């Protein structure tokens, strides 16, 4: 998509969880607030859930494209 490099230090992780046997969540937006971040999820269909983690940071840090490292970083953010 040819976006420019980030300048303000805000970043987001987002994805779509798939539950082939049906997902267990109610049809409302669920937010979780922490120090410098907001996470949440929303049921978009009987089998899919959209999720996100928004992080405020003074520095965007290095660009990470490895899915394994991105998953690890996202998990670390919400574990605390």
Phi and psi restraints in degrees (range 20) as a CNS / XPLOR table:
assign (resid 1 and name C) (resid 2 and name N)
       (resid 2 and name CA) (resid 2 and name C) 1.0 61.4 20.0 2
assign (resid 2 and name N) (resid 2 and name CA)
       (resid 2 and name C) (resid 3 and name N) 1.0 44.7 20.0 2
assign (resid 2 and name C) (resid 3 and name N)
       (resid 3 and name CA) (resid 3 and name C) 1.0 -76.4 20.0 2
assign (resid 3 and name N) (resid 3 and name CA)
       (resid 3 and name C) (resid 4 and name N) 1.0 152.3 20.0 2
assign (resid 3 and name C) (resid 4 and name N)
       (resid 4 and name CA) (resid 4 and name C) 1.0 -75.0 20.0 2
assign (resid 4 and name N) (resid 4 and name CA)
       (resid 4 and name C) (resid 5 and name N) 1.0 164.8 20.0 2
assign (resid 4 and name C) (resid 5 and name N)
       (resid 5 and name CA) (resid 5 and name C) 1.0 -65.6 20.0 2
assign (resid 5 and name N) (resid 5 and name CA)
       (resid 5 and name C) (resid 6 and name N) 1.0 147.2 20.0 2
assign (resid 5 and name C) (resid 6 and name N)
       (resid 6 and name CA) (resid 6 and name C) 1.0 -65.4 20.0 2
assign (resid 6 and name N) (resid 6 and name CA)
       (resid 6 and name C) (resid 7 and name N) 1.0 147.0 20.0 2
assign (resid 6 and name C) (resid 7 and name N)
       (resid 7 and name CA) (resid 7 and name C) 1.0 -120.8 20.0 2
assign (resid 7 and name N) (resid 7 and name CA)
       (resid 7 and name C) (resid 8 and name N) 1.0 -25.9 20.0 2
assign (resid 7 and name C) (resid 8 and name N)
       (resid 8 and name CA) (resid 8 and name C) 1.0 -99.9 20.0 2
assign (resid 8 and name N) (resid 8 and name CA)
       (resid 8 and name C) (resid 9 and name N) 1.0 -3.6 20.0 2
assign (resid 8 and name C) (resid 9 and name N)
       (resid 9 and name CA) (resid 9 and name C) 1.0 86.4 20.0 2
assign (resid 9 and name N) (resid 9 and name CA)
       (resid 9 and name C) (resid 10 and name N) 1.0 2.7 20.0 2
assign (resid 9 and name C) (resid 10 and name N)
       (resid 10 and name CA) (resid 10 and name C) 1.0 -88.2 20.0 2
assign (resid 10 and name N) (resid 10 and name CA)
       (resid 10 and name C) (resid 11 and name N) 1.0 140.2 20.0 2
assign (resid 10 and name C) (resid 11 and name N)
       (resid 11 and name CA) (resid 11 and name C) 1.0 -144.4 20.0 2
assign (resid 11 and name N) (resid 11 and name CA)
       (resid 11 and name C) (resid 12 and name N) 1.0 165.4 20.0 2
assign (resid 11 and name C) (resid 12 and name N)
       (resid 12 and name CA) (resid 12 and name C) 1.0 -144.1 20.0 2
assign (resid 12 and name N) (resid 12 and name CA)
       (resid 12 and name C) (resid 13 and name N) 1.0 144.0 20.0 2
assign (resid 12 and name C) (resid 13 and name N)
       (resid 13 and name CA) (resid 13 and name C) 1.0 -109.2 20.0 2
assign (resid 13 and name N) (resid 13 and name CA)
       (resid 13 and name C) (resid 14 and name N) 1.0 141.8 20.0 2
assign (resid 13 and name C) (resid 14 and name N)
       (resid 14 and name CA) (resid 14 and name C) 1.0 -155.0 20.0 2
assign (resid 14 and name N) (resid 14 and name CA)
       (resid 14 and name C) (resid 15 and name N) 1.0 155.3 20.0 2
assign (resid 14 and name C) (resid 15 and name N)
       (resid 15 and name CA) (resid 15 and name C) 1.0 -167.6 20.0 2
assign (resid 15 and name N) (resid 15 and name CA)
       (resid 15 and name C) (resid 16 and name N) 1.0 -178.0 20.0 2
assign (resid 15 and name C) (resid 16 and name N)
       (resid 16 and name CA) (resid 16 and name C) 1.0 -128.3 20.0 2
assign (resid 16 and name N) (resid 16 and name CA)
       (resid 16 and name C) (resid 17 and name N) 1.0 115.4 20.0 2
assign (resid 16 and name C) (resid 17 and name N)
       (resid 17 and name CA) (resid 17 and name C) 1.0 -86.1 20.0 2
assign (resid 17 and name N) (resid 17 and name CA)
       (resid 17 and name C) (resid 18 and name N) 1.0 138.9 20.0 2
assign (resid 17 and name C) (resid 18 and name N)
       (resid 18 and name CA) (resid 18 and name C) 1.0 -116.5 20.0 2
assign (resid 18 and name N) (resid 18 and name CA)
       (resid 18 and name C) (resid 19 and name N) 1.0 125.3 20.0 2
assign (resid 18 and name C) (resid 19 and name N)
       (resid 19 and name CA) (resid 19 and name C) 1.0 -117.9 20.0 2
assign (resid 19 and name N) (resid 19 and name CA)
       (resid 19 and name C) (resid 20 and name N) 1.0 93.7 20.0 2
assign (resid 19 and name C) (resid 20 and name N)
       (resid 20 and name CA) (resid 20 and name C) 1.0 -59.2 20.0 2
assign (resid 20 and name N) (resid 20 and name CA)
       (resid 20 and name C) (resid 21 and name N) 1.0 -28.1 20.0 2
assign (resid 20 and name C) (resid 21 and name N)
       (resid 21 and name CA) (resid 21 and name C) 1.0 -96.2 20.0 2
assign (resid 21 and name N) (resid 21 and name CA)
       (resid 21 and name C) (resid 22 and name N) 1.0 10.3 20.0 2
assign (resid 21 and name C) (resid 22 and name N)
       (resid 22 and name CA) (resid 22 and name C) 1.0 103.6 20.0 2
assign (resid 22 and name N) (resid 22 and name CA)
       (resid 22 and name C) (resid 23 and name N) 1.0 136.5 20.0 2
assign (resid 22 and name C) (resid 23 and name N)
       (resid 23 and name CA) (resid 23 and name C) 1.0 -92.0 20.0 2
assign (resid 23 and name N) (resid 23 and name CA)
       (resid 23 and name C) (resid 24 and name N) 1.0 153.3 20.0 2
assign (resid 23 and name C) (resid 24 and name N)
       (resid 24 and name CA) (resid 24 and name C) 1.0 -95.3 20.0 2
assign (resid 24 and name N) (resid 24 and name CA)
       (resid 24 and name C) (resid 25 and name N) 1.0 7.2 20.0 2
assign (resid 24 and name C) (resid 25 and name N)
       (resid 25 and name CA) (resid 25 and name C) 1.0 -93.2 20.0 2
assign (resid 25 and name N) (resid 25 and name CA)
       (resid 25 and name C) (resid 26 and name N) 1.0 148.8 20.0 2
assign (resid 25 and name C) (resid 26 and name N)
       (resid 26 and name CA) (resid 26 and name C) 1.0 -74.0 20.0 2
assign (resid 26 and name N) (resid 26 and name CA)
       (resid 26 and name C) (resid 27 and name N) 1.0 162.5 20.0 2
assign (resid 26 and name C) (resid 27 and name N)
       (resid 27 and name CA) (resid 27 and name C) 1.0 -85.3 20.0 2
assign (resid 27 and name N) (resid 27 and name CA)
       (resid 27 and name C) (resid 28 and name N) 1.0 64.7 20.0 2
assign (resid 27 and name C) (resid 28 and name N)
       (resid 28 and name CA) (resid 28 and name C) 1.0 -145.3 20.0 2
assign (resid 28 and name N) (resid 28 and name CA)
       (resid 28 and name C) (resid 29 and name N) 1.0 161.2 20.0 2
assign (resid 28 and name C) (resid 29 and name N)
       (resid 29 and name CA) (resid 29 and name C) 1.0 -81.4 20.0 2
assign (resid 29 and name N) (resid 29 and name CA)
       (resid 29 and name C) (resid 30 and name N) 1.0 130.5 20.0 2
assign (resid 29 and name C) (resid 30 and name N)
       (resid 30 and name CA) (resid 30 and name C) 1.0 -114.3 20.0 2
assign (resid 30 and name N) (resid 30 and name CA)
       (resid 30 and name C) (resid 31 and name N) 1.0 118.8 20.0 2
assign (resid 30 and name C) (resid 31 and name N)
       (resid 31 and name CA) (resid 31 and name C) 1.0 -108.2 20.0 2
assign (resid 31 and name N) (resid 31 and name CA)
       (resid 31 and name C) (resid 32 and name N) 1.0 145.6 20.0 2
assign (resid 31 and name C) (resid 32 and name N)
       (resid 32 and name CA) (resid 32 and name C) 1.0 -130.7 20.0 2
assign (resid 32 and name N) (resid 32 and name CA)
       (resid 32 and name C) (resid 33 and name N) 1.0 120.7 20.0 2
assign (resid 32 and name C) (resid 33 and name N)
       (resid 33 and name CA) (resid 33 and name C) 1.0 -105.8 20.0 2
assign (resid 33 and name N) (resid 33 and name CA)
       (resid 33 and name C) (resid 34 and name N) 1.0 138.5 20.0 2
assign (resid 33 and name C) (resid 34 and name N)
       (resid 34 and name CA) (resid 34 and name C) 1.0 -137.7 20.0 2
assign (resid 34 and name N) (resid 34 and name CA)
       (resid 34 and name C) (resid 35 and name N) 1.0 -178.4 20.0 2
assign (resid 34 and name C) (resid 35 and name N)
       (resid 35 and name CA) (resid 35 and name C) 1.0 -67.7 20.0 2
assign (resid 35 and name N) (resid 35 and name CA)
       (resid 35 and name C) (resid 36 and name N) 1.0 107.0 20.0 2
assign (resid 35 and name C) (resid 36 and name N)
       (resid 36 and name CA) (resid 36 and name C) 1.0 80.0 20.0 2
assign (resid 36 and name N) (resid 36 and name CA)
       (resid 36 and name C) (resid 37 and name N) 1.0 9.3 20.0 2
assign (resid 36 and name C) (resid 37 and name N)
       (resid 37 and name CA) (resid 37 and name C) 1.0 -150.0 20.0 2
assign (resid 37 and name N) (resid 37 and name CA)
       (resid 37 and name C) (resid 38 and name N) 1.0 161.7 20.0 2
assign (resid 37 and name C) (resid 38 and name N)
       (resid 38 and name CA) (resid 38 and name C) 1.0 -136.8 20.0 2
assign (resid 38 and name N) (resid 38 and name CA)
       (resid 38 and name C) (resid 39 and name N) 1.0 134.8 20.0 2
assign (resid 38 and name C) (resid 39 and name N)
       (resid 39 and name CA) (resid 39 and name C) 1.0 -129.1 20.0 2
assign (resid 39 and name N) (resid 39 and name CA)
       (resid 39 and name C) (resid 40 and name N) 1.0 162.5 20.0 2
assign (resid 39 and name C) (resid 40 and name N)
       (resid 40 and name CA) (resid 40 and name C) 1.0 -175.6 20.0 2
assign (resid 40 and name N) (resid 40 and name CA)
       (resid 40 and name C) (resid 41 and name N) 1.0 175.8 20.0 2
assign (resid 40 and name C) (resid 41 and name N)
       (resid 41 and name CA) (resid 41 and name C) 1.0 -152.8 20.0 2
assign (resid 41 and name N) (resid 41 and name CA)
       (resid 41 and name C) (resid 42 and name N) 1.0 159.1 20.0 2
assign (resid 41 and name C) (resid 42 and name N)
       (resid 42 and name CA) (resid 42 and name C) 1.0 -150.7 20.0 2
assign (resid 42 and name N) (resid 42 and name CA)
       (resid 42 and name C) (resid 43 and name N) 1.0 131.3 20.0 2
assign (resid 42 and name C) (resid 43 and name N)
       (resid 43 and name CA) (resid 43 and name C) 1.0 -71.9 20.0 2
assign (resid 43 and name N) (resid 43 and name CA)
       (resid 43 and name C) (resid 44 and name N) 1.0 124.0 20.0 2
assign (resid 43 and name C) (resid 44 and name N)
       (resid 44 and name CA) (resid 44 and name C) 1.0 -108.3 20.0 2
assign (resid 44 and name N) (resid 44 and name CA)
       (resid 44 and name C) (resid 45 and name N) 1.0 -14.7 20.0 2
assign (resid 44 and name C) (resid 45 and name N)
       (resid 45 and name CA) (resid 45 and name C) 1.0 -162.4 20.0 2
assign (resid 45 and name N) (resid 45 and name CA)
       (resid 45 and name C) (resid 46 and name N) 1.0 174.2 20.0 2
assign (resid 45 and name C) (resid 46 and name N)
       (resid 46 and name CA) (resid 46 and name C) 1.0 -60.6 20.0 2
assign (resid 46 and name N) (resid 46 and name CA)
       (resid 46 and name C) (resid 47 and name N) 1.0 -20.0 20.0 2
assign (resid 46 and name C) (resid 47 and name N)
       (resid 47 and name CA) (resid 47 and name C) 1.0 -121.5 20.0 2
assign (resid 47 and name N) (resid 47 and name CA)
       (resid 47 and name C) (resid 48 and name N) 1.0 0.7 20.0 2
assign (resid 47 and name C) (resid 48 and name N)
       (resid 48 and name CA) (resid 48 and name C) 1.0 -129.7 20.0 2
assign (resid 48 and name N) (resid 48 and name CA)
       (resid 48 and name C) (resid 49 and name N) 1.0 142.6 20.0 2
assign (resid 48 and name C) (resid 49 and name N)
       (resid 49 and name CA) (resid 49 and name C) 1.0 -131.1 20.0 2
assign (resid 49 and name N) (resid 49 and name CA)
       (resid 49 and name C) (resid 50 and name N) 1.0 123.9 20.0 2
assign (resid 49 and name C) (resid 50 and name N)
       (resid 50 and name CA) (resid 50 and name C) 1.0 -84.5 20.0 2
assign (resid 50 and name N) (resid 50 and name CA)
       (resid 50 and name C) (resid 51 and name N) 1.0 134.7 20.0 2
assign (resid 50 and name C) (resid 51 and name N)
       (resid 51 and name CA) (resid 51 and name C) 1.0 -132.4 20.0 2
assign (resid 51 and name N) (resid 51 and name CA)
       (resid 51 and name C) (resid 52 and name N) 1.0 157.8 20.0 2
assign (resid 51 and name C) (resid 52 and name N)
       (resid 52 and name CA) (resid 52 and name C) 1.0 -153.8 20.0 2
assign (resid 52 and name N) (resid 52 and name CA)
       (resid 52 and name C) (resid 53 and name N) 1.0 154.5 20.0 2
assign (resid 52 and name C) (resid 53 and name N)
       (resid 53 and name CA) (resid 53 and name C) 1.0 -136.0 20.0 2
assign (resid 53 and name N) (resid 53 and name CA)
       (resid 53 and name C) (resid 54 and name N) 1.0 120.0 20.0 2
assign (resid 53 and name C) (resid 54 and name N)
       (resid 54 and name CA) (resid 54 and name C) 1.0 -109.1 20.0 2
assign (resid 54 and name N) (resid 54 and name CA)
       (resid 54 and name C) (resid 55 and name N) 1.0 129.4 20.0 2
assign (resid 54 and name C) (resid 55 and name N)
       (resid 55 and name CA) (resid 55 and name C) 1.0 -122.6 20.0 2
assign (resid 55 and name N) (resid 55 and name CA)
       (resid 55 and name C) (resid 56 and name N) 1.0 130.3 20.0 2
assign (resid 55 and name C) (resid 56 and name N)
       (resid 56 and name CA) (resid 56 and name C) 1.0 -95.2 20.0 2
assign (resid 56 and name N) (resid 56 and name CA)
       (resid 56 and name C) (resid 57 and name N) 1.0 127.1 20.0 2
assign (resid 56 and name C) (resid 57 and name N)
       (resid 57 and name CA) (resid 57 and name C) 1.0 -143.9 20.0 2
assign (resid 57 and name N) (resid 57 and name CA)
       (resid 57 and name C) (resid 58 and name N) 1.0 143.3 20.0 2
assign (resid 57 and name C) (resid 58 and name N)
       (resid 58 and name CA) (resid 58 and name C) 1.0 -73.3 20.0 2
assign (resid 58 and name N) (resid 58 and name CA)
       (resid 58 and name C) (resid 59 and name N) 1.0 -17.5 20.0 2
assign (resid 58 and name C) (resid 59 and name N)
       (resid 59 and name CA) (resid 59 and name C) 1.0 -139.3 20.0 2
assign (resid 59 and name N) (resid 59 and name CA)
       (resid 59 and name C) (resid 60 and name N) 1.0 130.9 20.0 2
assign (resid 59 and name C) (resid 60 and name N)
       (resid 60 and name CA) (resid 60 and name C) 1.0 -69.6 20.0 2
assign (resid 60 and name N) (resid 60 and name CA)
       (resid 60 and name C) (resid 61 and name N) 1.0 -18.6 20.0 2
assign (resid 60 and name C) (resid 61 and name N)
       (resid 61 and name CA) (resid 61 and name C) 1.0 71.7 20.0 2
assign (resid 61 and name N) (resid 61 and name CA)
       (resid 61 and name C) (resid 62 and name N) 1.0 -173.1 20.0 2
assign (resid 61 and name C) (resid 62 and name N)
       (resid 62 and name CA) (resid 62 and name C) 1.0 -70.9 20.0 2
assign (resid 62 and name N) (resid 62 and name CA)
       (resid 62 and name C) (resid 63 and name N) 1.0 149.4 20.0 2
assign (resid 62 and name C) (resid 63 and name N)
       (resid 63 and name CA) (resid 63 and name C) 1.0 -73.7 20.0 2
assign (resid 63 and name N) (resid 63 and name CA)
       (resid 63 and name C) (resid 64 and name N) 1.0 125.8 20.0 2
assign (resid 63 and name C) (resid 64 and name N)
       (resid 64 and name CA) (resid 64 and name C) 1.0 -110.8 20.0 2
assign (resid 64 and name N) (resid 64 and name CA)
       (resid 64 and name C) (resid 65 and name N) 1.0 127.2 20.0 2
assign (resid 64 and name C) (resid 65 and name N)
       (resid 65 and name CA) (resid 65 and name C) 1.0 -119.2 20.0 2
assign (resid 65 and name N) (resid 65 and name CA)
       (resid 65 and name C) (resid 66 and name N) 1.0 -9.6 20.0 2
assign (resid 65 and name C) (resid 66 and name N)
       (resid 66 and name CA) (resid 66 and name C) 1.0 -73.4 20.0 2
assign (resid 66 and name N) (resid 66 and name CA)
       (resid 66 and name C) (resid 67 and name N) 1.0 117.9 20.0 2
assign (resid 66 and name C) (resid 67 and name N)
       (resid 67 and name CA) (resid 67 and name C) 1.0 -58.5 20.0 2
assign (resid 67 and name N) (resid 67 and name CA)
       (resid 67 and name C) (resid 68 and name N) 1.0 -33.6 20.0 2
assign (resid 67 and name C) (resid 68 and name N)
       (resid 68 and name CA) (resid 68 and name C) 1.0 -65.9 20.0 2
assign (resid 68 and name N) (resid 68 and name CA)
       (resid 68 and name C) (resid 69 and name N) 1.0 -44.6 20.0 2
assign (resid 68 and name C) (resid 69 and name N)
       (resid 69 and name CA) (resid 69 and name C) 1.0 -67.6 20.0 2
assign (resid 69 and name N) (resid 69 and name CA)
       (resid 69 and name C) (resid 70 and name N) 1.0 -38.2 20.0 2
assign (resid 69 and name C) (resid 70 and name N)
       (resid 70 and name CA) (resid 70 and name C) 1.0 -63.2 20.0 2
assign (resid 70 and name N) (resid 70 and name CA)
       (resid 70 and name C) (resid 71 and name N) 1.0 -43.3 20.0 2
assign (resid 70 and name C) (resid 71 and name N)
       (resid 71 and name CA) (resid 71 and name C) 1.0 -63.2 20.0 2
assign (resid 71 and name N) (resid 71 and name CA)
       (resid 71 and name C) (resid 72 and name N) 1.0 -42.4 20.0 2
assign (resid 71 and name C) (resid 72 and name N)
       (resid 72 and name CA) (resid 72 and name C) 1.0 -61.8 20.0 2
assign (resid 72 and name N) (resid 72 and name CA)
       (resid 72 and name C) (resid 73 and name N) 1.0 -45.8 20.0 2
assign (resid 72 and name C) (resid 73 and name N)
       (resid 73 and name CA) (resid 73 and name C) 1.0 -64.3 20.0 2
assign (resid 73 and name N) (resid 73 and name CA)
       (resid 73 and name C) (resid 74 and name N) 1.0 -42.7 20.0 2
assign (resid 73 and name C) (resid 74 and name N)
       (resid 74 and name CA) (resid 74 and name C) 1.0 -61.9 20.0 2
assign (resid 74 and name N) (resid 74 and name CA)
       (resid 74 and name C) (resid 75 and name N) 1.0 -43.8 20.0 2
assign (resid 74 and name C) (resid 75 and name N)
       (resid 75 and name CA) (resid 75 and name C) 1.0 -62.9 20.0 2
assign (resid 75 and name N) (resid 75 and name CA)
       (resid 75 and name C) (resid 76 and name N) 1.0 -41.1 20.0 2
assign (resid 75 and name C) (resid 76 and name N)
       (resid 76 and name CA) (resid 76 and name C) 1.0 -62.9 20.0 2
assign (resid 76 and name N) (resid 76 and name CA)
       (resid 76 and name C) (resid 77 and name N) 1.0 -38.0 20.0 2
assign (resid 76 and name C) (resid 77 and name N)
       (resid 77 and name CA) (resid 77 and name C) 1.0 -62.7 20.0 2
assign (resid 77 and name N) (resid 77 and name CA)
       (resid 77 and name C) (resid 78 and name N) 1.0 -42.8 20.0 2
assign (resid 77 and name C) (resid 78 and name N)
       (resid 78 and name CA) (resid 78 and name C) 1.0 -88.2 20.0 2
assign (resid 78 and name N) (resid 78 and name CA)
       (resid 78 and name C) (resid 79 and name N) 1.0 -14.1 20.0 2
assign (resid 78 and name C) (resid 79 and name N)
       (resid 79 and name CA) (resid 79 and name C) 1.0 -69.8 20.0 2
assign (resid 79 and name N) (resid 79 and name CA)
       (resid 79 and name C) (resid 80 and name N) 1.0 -25.4 20.0 2
